[in-house]
Amino acid sequence: MIKLNVWGGAGEHGRSAYLLSGSRYRLLLDCGVKKEGNGEYPLIEPEIVPQLDAVLLSHAHEDHSVAIPLLYKLGYTGEVWTTRETKEQLTTYFRSWRNNMERAGQSLPYDEVDEKQIRYRFLEDEAEREYWFELLPGVSVMWGRTGHLAGSVWFGLEMEDKRILYSGDYTLESILLQADDVADGFRQADLKRQRLKEVMPVASVAGGAQRLSWSSNASVTSSRQAVEYAPLEVQMESVIRLDLAIIDAAYGTDRDAQADKLQQLESAIQNALHQGGKVLLPMPAVGRGQELILWAQQRFADIPLIVEQRLVDGMKQLHRASFWLRELEGEVTESAPAHRIATFLSGEGWESVSTTEERTTLLEKYEASLWFIPDGMMQSPLARWYYGMWAPEMQNLILLTGHTSTGTFAHQLLENSEQYGTCRVEKVRYKVHQGWNDVERMLNRVSARHNVLVHTDIAETERLRQGLLVGQSRSGTDIDLLSPGDELIF
């Protein structure tokens, strides 16, 4: 028997934190914050924290990561298992959260020293993607890429004869980033483990010393590293059977594909440009911003494109992280993500800005133009400065492409833009999460006894749940409606 305790993330957007408790171990999946208002932290049970055996971190975004220092403040002494790319990004996200709280006049419940106490273990050092490895005695873990952010992963777990999927933030529709199919990931990991069992070590004695030989010609690099196999013909079920699946459903009942979203974005931009307006696109420093910059450069090749330096730095970071980029068979070199990023970084067809003088000069130089700036919630002084430049002209457009937390300036503009200025404010979501069709596909690929849909508010989750259950024959399968503080025993 295993218990799932929701410390945050189900029935809401933000502060993802899921506690798995068995008879021997306690594991925590993510530990983030909710960015609404002055920030909300997971419903952490302080007495449990020193008893945690491991923390698994799916990616660096604040709503999954920046409450981790609080765990160390409360007595956690273990390790955080994640990817090297995620660890490299965390410093920026920790700093950003600290700055946001300081601007809001709020203090953090932990200190910088708690951030420095974090001890990381890197998934890549233990096993390649889609390989089982032993996290703790009797607990096995494997991972795959989610397509959400460079370094972001999903987890498969085996614990006390239960099999569990945690999807993290997941999408198959990123322009640049590769996602590993979760069902194929489980299947491949199971096949590889089965093959490894067939490669039995045989003890032999040579020169008085015992050494191991292998009963197969497989090349074994390490007990915790990848094993190269010849093709294995094994009959496997087309559907992966699990006991629990925690599934990203951030877009709820939205059925649009990425192509639909891009068409909507293009229409909104074209309309503003046709009126001679400037289009402001606030983005996270790393993530969908780089994807949309490359898309806009291609779709609006004759329009001035201005990019803030922090987003350029994010592009450079993505260029270094080639493992996380899409792998498309038969793709011509010019359209491959790595080539597109390298071409962009050559500096042709766009201009970067990093000072007020540079920004002012280009604002005076260009009329209809596209501007990409960091801070998707528009909370920073830089975003507010840009808004001041955009606000007086009704032909200008501020185009929001992601979640806007309640209480943020971006959310206030969406709710009542007339209160602040005359420029238009619109929202068209670019897909970095799953909607209805994506969730349905995942449910059909991995058949779990219990399914917990997460990352959106409880009312929308219930609408999605009801829609998925209508007309579906899911004997022995539950879609559980959970909220922070709830417990599920399986």
C-alpha positions in Angstrom: 0.0 0.0 0.0 1.2 3.5 -1.0 -0.2 6.8 0.0 -0.2 9.9 -2.3 -0.6 13.1 -0.4 -1.2 16.2 -2.5 0.8 19.1 -1.0 0.0 21.2 -4.0 -0.6 21.1 -7.8 -3.8 19.1 -8.2 -6.9 21.2 -8.5 -4.9 24.4 -9.0 -2.2 26.0 -11.1 1.1 26.0 -9.3 3.0 24.7 -6.2 3.3 21.2 -7.6 4.3 18.8 -4.7 3.3 15.2 -4.4 4.3 13.0 -1.5 4.5 9.2 -2.0 4.7 7.2 1.2 5.2 3.5 1.5 6.1 1.1 4.3 9.9 1.9 4.0 10.3 5.2 2.1 8.9 8.6 1.5 9.5 10.3 -1.9 8.6 13.8 -2.9 7.9 14.7 -6.5 8.6 18.4 -7.1 8.2 21.2 -4.6 7.2 24.5 -6.1 5.2 27.7 -5.4 2.0 29.2 -6.5 2.7 32.6 -8.0 -0.7 34.2 -7.3 -0.7 37.3 -5.1 2.2 37.2 -2.6 3.0 33.6 -3.4 1.7 30.4 -1.8 3.8 27.4 -0.7 3.0 23.7 -0.6 1.0 22.3 2.3 4.2 20.8 3.7 3.9 18.8 6.8 7.0 19.9 8.7 7.3 16.7 10.8 7.5 14.6 7.6 10.3 16.6 5.9 13.2 15.1 7.9 11.8 11.7 7.1 11.9 12.2 3.3 14.3 9.8 1.6 14.5 11.5 -1.8 13.2 14.5 -3.8 12.7 14.1 -7.5 12.6 17.4 -9.5 11.0 17.4 -12.9 12.2 20.8 -14.1 13.3 24.3 -13.0 10.1 26.4 -13.3 9.2 28.2 -10.0 5.9 26.3 -9.6 7.9 23.1 -9.4 11.2 24.0 -7.8 11.6 27.1 -5.7 10.1 25.7 -2.4 12.9 23.1 -2.3 15.1 25.3 -0.1 12.2 25.4 2.4 12.6 21.6 2.7 16.3 22.1 3.8 15.1 24.8 6.2 12.8 22.3 7.8 15.4 19.6 8.2 15.7 17.7 4.9 19.2 16.3 4.6 18.8 14.2 1.5 19.4 14.7 -2.2 17.4 16.3 -5.1 17.4 14.1 -8.2 17.2 16.0 -11.4 19.1 16.8 -14.6 22.3 18.9 -15.0 20.4 21.3 -17.3 17.7 21.8 -14.6 20.3 22.4 -11.9 22.1 25.0 -14.1 18.8 26.9 -14.5 17.7 26.9 -10.8 20.0 29.7 -9.7 18.2 32.0 -12.1 14.7 30.9 -10.9 15.7 31.1 -7.2 17.0 34.6 -7.8 13.9 35.7 -9.8 11.5 34.4 -7.0 13.6 36.2 -4.4 13.4 39.5 -6.4 9.7 39.1 -7.0 9.0 38.7 -3.3 11.2 41.6 -2.4 9.3 43.8 -4.8 6.0 42.7 -3.2 7.4 43.5 0.2 7.3 39.8 1.2 10.0 37.8 3.0 10.9 34.3 2.1 10.4 31.4 4.5 13.9 30.3 4.0 17.4 31.9 3.6 20.0 31.9 0.8 22.0 29.5 2.9 19.2 27.0 2.5 19.5 27.2 -1.3 23.2 26.5 -1.0 22.5 23.4 1.2 20.8 21.6 -1.7 22.6 18.4 -2.7 22.0 17.3 -6.2 22.2 13.9 -7.9 22.1 13.9 -11.6 19.8 11.4 -13.4 22.2 11.2 -16.4 25.0 9.9 -14.1 22.8 7.0 -13.0 21.2 5.9 -16.2 20.4 7.1 -19.7 16.8 8.0 -20.4 14.4 5.0 -20.5 16.5 2.8 -18.3 15.5 1.6 -14.9 18.0 2.2 -12.1 17.9 1.6 -8.3 17.2 4.9 -6.5 16.9 3.2 -3.1 16.8 -0.5 -2.2 13.5 -1.8 -3.6 12.8 1.5 -5.4 13.5 1.8 -9.1 13.3 5.0 -11.2 13.6 5.9 -14.9 13.1 9.1 -16.8 12.4 10.6 -20.2 12.2 14.1 -21.8 8.9 16.1 -21.6 9.3 18.7 -24.4 8.4 21.4 -21.9 11.8 23.0 -21.1 15.4 22.0 -21.7 16.2 19.7 -18.8 12.6 18.8 -18.0 11.7 15.2 -17.4 8.9 12.7 -16.6 9.5 9.9 -14.1 8.6 6.3 -14.0 8.7 4.7 -10.5 8.5 1.2 -9.1 7.9 1.0 -5.4 6.4 -1.8 -3.3 5.1 -3.6 -6.4 3.4 -0.5 -7.6 4.1 1.3 -10.9 3.8 5.0 -11.1 4.0 7.7 -13.8 4.6 11.4 -13.0 4.4 13.2 -16.3 5.8 16.5 -15.0 4.9 19.3 -17.5 4.5 17.6 -20.8 3.9 18.4 -24.5 4.5 16.5 -27.7 4.1 19.7 -29.7 7.1 21.8 -29.0 8.7 23.4 -32.1 12.2 22.9 -30.7 12.2 20.4 -27.8 12.1 16.6 -27.9 9.6 14.7 -25.8 9.8 10.9 -25.1 6.6 9.0 -25.3 5.8 7.8 -21.8 4.3 4.4 -22.9 7.3 3.7 -25.2 9.6 4.8 -22.4 8.1 2.2 -20.0 8.2 -0.4 -22.7 11.8 0.2 -23.7 12.9 0.3 -20.1 11.2 -3.0 -19.3 12.7 -4.6 -22.4 16.2 -3.5 -21.6 15.8 -4.7 -18.0 14.6 -8.1 -19.2 17.5 -8.3 -21.6 19.9 -7.4 -18.9 18.6 -10.3 -16.8 19.5 -12.6 -19.6 23.0 -11.4 -19.6 24.0 -13.4 -16.6 27.4 -12.8 -15.0 29.5 -15.9 -14.6 32.3 -16.0 -12.0 35.7 -17.4 -13.2 39.1 -17.6 -11.6 42.2 -16.4 -13.4 45.6 -16.0 -11.7 44.1 -16.5 -8.3 41.7 -13.6 -8.7 37.9 -13.8 -9.3 36.5 -11.8 -12.2 33.2 -11.7 -14.0 32.5 -12.7 -17.6 29.2 -12.5 -19.4 27.1 -15.1 -21.0 26.2 -12.8 -23.8 28.1 -10.5 -26.2 26.2 -7.4 -24.8 28.5 -4.5 -23.9 27.9 -3.5 -20.3 29.4 -0.2 -19.4 28.3 0.0 -15.7 25.7 -1.5 -13.5 24.0 2.0 -13.5 24.8 2.9 -17.1 23.2 2.0 -20.4 23.6 -1.4 -21.9 23.8 -1.8 -25.7 21.7 -4.7 -26.9 21.0 -6.5 -30.1 17.3 -6.2 -31.2 15.1 -8.3 -28.9 11.9 -9.9 -30.1 9.5 -10.0 -27.2 5.8 -9.8 -27.2 4.7 -6.8 -25.1 1.3 -5.4 -24.3 0.3 -2.4 -26.5 -0.9 -0.6 -23.3 1.3 0.0 -20.3 -0.4 -1.1 -17.0 0.2 1.2 -14.1 -1.2 1.7 -10.6 -1.0 5.5 -10.5 -0.5 8.2 -13.2 -0.1 11.9 -12.2 -0.8 13.7 -15.5 -0.3 17.2 -16.7 -3.7 18.6 -17.8 -2.9 22.3 -17.5 -5.1 23.3 -20.5 -8.1 21.4 -19.3 -10.9 21.1 -21.9 -8.9 23.1 -24.5 -8.8 20.9 -27.6 -6.6 23.1 -29.8 -3.4 21.7 -31.4 -0.3 23.8 -31.6 -1.0 24.6 -35.2 -4.3 26.1 -34.1 -2.5 28.3 -31.5 0.1 29.4 -34.0 -2.6 30.4 -36.5 -4.3 32.5 -33.8 -1.0 34.1 -32.8 -0.3 35.0 -36.4 -3.7 36.5 -37.0 -3.4 38.7 -33.8 0.1 39.9 -34.8 -0.9 40.5 -38.4 -3.9 42.6 -37.3 -1.7 44.8 -35.1 1.0 45.2 -37.7 -1.5 46.1 -40.4 -2.6 49.0 -38.2 1.0 50.1 -37.9 1.3 49.0 -34.2 4.2 47.6 -32.3 3.6 44.1 -30.8 5.1 43.3 -27.3 5.5 39.6 -26.5 6.5 39.1 -22.8 8.1 35.7 -22.3 9.9 33.6 -19.7 13.6 34.0 -20.0 14.0 30.4 -21.1 11.3 28.3 -22.6 8.5 29.2 -25.1 10.2 32.5 -25.8 13.0 31.0 -27.8 10.5 28.9 -29.8 8.3 31.9 -30.6 11.2 34.1 -31.5 12.3 31.6 -34.2 8.8 31.1 -35.4 8.2 34.9 -35.6 11.5 35.4 -37.5 10.3 32.9 -40.1 6.7 34.0 -40.3 7.4 37.8 -40.3 10.7 37.9 -42.1 10.2 41.5 -43.3 9.2 42.9 -39.9 11.8 44.4 -37.6 12.4 41.9 -34.8 13.9 43.2 -31.5 14.9 40.8 -28.7 16.0 41.6 -25.2 19.4 40.3 -24.3 18.2 37.9 -21.6 16.1 36.0 -24.2 19.2 35.9 -26.4 21.1 34.4 -23.5 18.3 31.9 -23.2 18.8 31.0 -26.9 22.5 30.5 -26.3 21.7 28.2 -23.3 19.4 26.2 -25.5 22.0 25.9 -28.2 24.4 24.3 -25.7 21.7 21.9 -24.6 21.5 19.9 -27.9 20.4 16.7 -26.2 17.0 18.2 -25.4 16.3 19.4 -29.0 13.9 17.6 -31.3 15.0 14.6 -33.3 13.1 14.3 -36.5 13.9 11.6 -39.0 14.4 12.8 -42.6 14.5 16.5 -41.5 16.5 18.7 -43.8 19.4 20.3 -42.0 18.2 23.9 -42.5 15.0 23.2 -40.5 16.6 21.2 -37.7 16.2 23.0 -34.4 20.0 23.1 -33.7 20.6 24.6 -37.1 17.8 27.2 -36.7 19.2 28.3 -33.4 22.7 28.5 -34.7 21.5 30.6 -37.7 19.6 32.9 -35.4 22.6 33.4 -33.1 24.7 34.5 -36.2 22.8 37.8 -35.7 21.0 38.1 -39.1 17.4 39.5 -39.3 17.0 40.8 -35.7 18.4 43.2 -33.2 19.2 42.9 -29.5 18.7 45.5 -26.8 20.0 45.6 -23.2 20.0 49.3 -22.3 17.4 52.1 -22.0 19.3 54.0 -24.7 19.2 51.1 -27.2 15.5 50.5 -26.5 14.6 54.2 -26.9 16.6 54.5 -30.2 14.8 51.5 -31.8 11.4 52.5 -30.5 11.9 55.8 -32.4 13.3 54.1 -35.4 10.5 51.5 -36.0 6.8 51.7 -36.3 5.2 48.2 -36.9 7.6 45.8 -35.2 7.9 42.8 -32.9 9.5 43.1 -29.5 10.3 40.1 -27.3 11.0 40.8 -23.7 11.6 38.6 -20.5 9.0 38.2 -17.8 5.7 36.7 -19.0 3.8 38.0 -15.9 5.0 41.6 -16.6 6.0 42.1 -12.9 9.5 43.4 -13.4 10.5 47.1 -13.7 11.7 46.4 -17.3 8.2 45.0 -18.3 6.5 48.0 -16.7 8.8 50.4 -18.6 7.8 48.7 -21.8 4.2 48.9 -20.9 4.6 52.7 -20.4 6.0 53.0 -23.9 3.1 50.9 -25.4 0.1 52.2 -23.4 -0.6 55.5 -25.1 -1.1 54.1 -28.6 -4.2 52.1 -29.3 -2.7 50.4 -32.4 -0.1 48.8 -30.2 -0.6 45.3 -28.9 0.6 43.4 -25.8 0.3 39.7 -26.7 0.4 37.3 -23.7 1.1 33.6 -24.6 1.1 31.8 -21.2 -0.4 31.5 -17.8 -1.1 34.8 -16.1 -1.3 34.3 -12.3 -4.0 36.2 -10.4 -2.7 39.5 -9.0 0.2 39.8 -11.5 0.3 42.9 -13.7 -0.3 40.7 -16.8 -3.5 39.4 -15.3 -4.6 42.9 -14.3 -4.1 44.1 -17.9 -6.2 41.2 -19.2 -9.0 41.8 -16.8 -9.1 45.6 -17.2 -6.6 47.0 -19.6 -8.6 50.3 -20.0 -7.7 51.2 -16.5 -4.0 51.5 -17.4 -3.8 52.7 -21.0 -5.3 52.6 -24.5 -3.2 49.9 -26.1 -4.8 46.5 -26.7 -4.0 43.4 -24.5 -4.8 39.9 -25.8 -4.0 36.4 -24.8 -3.3 33.5 -27.1 -1.8 30.5 -25.5 1.3 28.8 -27.0 1.2 25.1 -26.1 3.7 24.0 -23.5 1.3 21.7 -21.6 -1.4 19.2 -22.4 -5.1 19.8 -23.2 -8.0 17.5 -23.6 -6.8 15.5 -26.7 -3.3 15.2 -25.3 -4.6 13.9 -21.9 -6.9 11.4 -23.6 -4.0 10.1 -25.7 -1.9 9.6 -22.6 -4.7 7.8 -20.8 -5.1 5.5 -23.7 -1.3 4.8 -23.9 -0.8 4.1 -20.2 -3.7 2.4 -18.4 -3.5 3.3 -14.8 -5.8 2.1 -12.0 -5.7 5.7 -10.6 -5.3 8.8 -12.7 -4.8 12.3 -11.1 -5.1 15.2 -13.5 -3.1 18.2 -12.3 -2.0 21.7 -13.0 -5.4 23.5 -13.5 -8.2 24.7 -11.2 -10.6 22.2 -9.7 -13.7 23.3 -11.7 -11.9 22.9 -15.1 -10.3 19.6 -13.9 -13.8 18.3 -13.2 -15.1 19.4 -16.6 -12.2 17.6 -18.2 -12.7 14.5 -16.1 -16.4 14.3 -17.0 -15.7 14.8 -20.6 -13.1 12.1 -20.7 -15.4 9.6 -18.9 -18.3 10.2 -21.2 -18.5 7.3 -23.7 -15.2 5.8 -22.5 -15.0 2.2 -21.4 -12.4 2.3 -18.6 -13.2 -0.7 -16.5 -11.1 -0.8 -13.4 -9.8 2.7 -14.0 -10.5 5.8 -12.0 -9.9 9.5 -12.8 -9.5 10.9 -9.3 -10.5 14.5 -8.5 -8.0 15.7 -5.9 -7.1 19.0 -4.4 -4.3 20.2 -2.1 -4.5 18.4 1.2 -6.2 15.3 -0.2 -4.9 11.8 0.2 -5.1 8.8 -2.2 -4.3 5.2 -1.0 -3.5 2.7 -3.7 
